[in-house]
Amino acid sequence: MSITPRKLNTFIIFKLPAAYLCGVRTKYIDTNKCMVTVRYKWINQNPFKSMFWAVQGMAAELSTGALMVSKIKESGKRISMLVTSNKATFTKKAIGRITFTCHDGKDIDEAIKKAIETREGQTIRVKSTGVNEEGLEVSNFNFEWSIKVKSDQ
């Protein structure tokens, strides 16, 4: 059973209700990229008439995490995952619909393959870029994920 945007959005309702209430939605996922959108509205605003940075972070993290979960599921192995650090840069006010895209599927494949082969934890840095409806970058997030194959006990 593959991971689809609809399944991810249902997951968000039950497991990430704050993200759901703020309007975070998965729009597209394939083997190499994941796209997540969020629209600026009253519930996710900051005092400066733009989207709160943490809401952007939720959408950005979901774009990387959903791709990671999809790849782990494909591997057939039990692998734990955890964000160990992140860095964000904000370049423009986030108003309207913002689309966060992660294009790092191939890098995730390599990290998972190495974790399975070596049975050692791996860290991988992945990026999600947020663009507005005009295609202008409003923010970018770099997440460091730690992955490790769980023991078969």
N, C-alpha and C positions, 0 to 999 in steps of 0.2 A: 504494500500500500504506500503510494508516494505522498509526499507532503504537498498540499495545494494551498493557494491563498485562502480559499474558503475554510479549510481545516485550521489554518493558522488563525484566522479571524475568530473562529469559534473558540479556539484555545484562549485567545486574548480575553474574551468575555469572562471566562471562568477562572483563569489563572493570573491574568494581568488586568484586573478591572479598572485600575487608574488609567492605564493606557487606552483601554476601550472608551472610557468616559471622555477622555481628552481627544478622541477621534483618530487614534493611530490605527491604520488598516494596511494589511499586506495586499499589494496589487499584482505582483508578479514574482514568480520564483522558477528558476531552472537550474541546470547543473553548474552554471558559472556566476549567475547574479541573482540578487533579490532586491525588489523595489517595494518600499513602504512609504505611504503618504500620511500626511496629517494637515488639516486645514486650521488656520488661525481663526479662533472664535473666543467667545467670552470665557469659557471654562479653562482655556489654556493660555490666557493672556498674561503679560507682565505689566507693570505700571508705565512702561514706555511705549505702549500701543504696538507691541509685537509679540510673537510667540515666546513663552517662557523657555529658557535654555534647557531645563530638565525634560520638557515635553519633546524637544528636538532630540535630546539624548535617548529617550525611550524609543523613538522611531528609528534612530540610527542604530542603536544596539539591537533592535529586533531584526533589522536588515542583515546584520552580521550573524546574529545568533540563529536565525531561521535557516540560513545557509549552512551553518555549522551543524545544526540538528539534522538537517536533510542529509548531509554527507555522512554523519555518524550512523544514521539509520541505514544508509546504503551499504556501509561497511559490514553490517551484521554483528558488530562487536559491541560490548558494553563499555562505553567510554564516558568518563565524566568530563564536564567542561565548566570553566569558571572565568569570569572577567577578572584579571589581576590588576589592570590599570587602564586608564583612558586619558586622552588629551583631545580637547576640542578647540576649534578656532571659529570665530564668528565674524563674517565679513560684510554682512548686510542685514537690515531688519527682516525678520521672517514674518511676512504677512501673505495672506492668500494660501493656496495649497503648496506645501513643500514636499518634494519627493526625495527620499533618501535611497541611494543605490549603493550596494556593495558588489564589486566585480571580482572578488577574490576566491571564487570557487576552486580554481586550480591550485592555489597556494594552500587552501584548506585540505584538499585531497592529499597533497604531499605531506603535510604535517600529520594527518591521520595515518597515512601509510607508514611513516617513520615511527610513530607511536606504537603501531601494531607490531612492526618488525623488531623494534628494540625493547619493547615493553617498558620504556622509560617515558616520563612525562615530557611533553613538548610545549613550547610557547609559540604562538603565531600572532603576528600583528596584521590586523585587517582594517580597511578604511571604508567609511561610508560618507558620501558627499550629499549634502542637501542643496537642492536647487529650487528656485521659485518657478512660477508659471511662465516666466519669460526666459527660463533656462539659465538664469544667473545664480551663481553659487552664493548661498547665504551662510552656510556653515559646513565644516567637515569634522568628522570624529574619527580618531584612531583608537582602536580597542586592542588590548593585548589579552588574548585568550590562552588559558592553560588547559591542556587536554591530557588525559591519562587513561590508559586501558585499565579497566577494573579487573581485579583478580577473579578467577573462576570458582572461588570457594563458595 
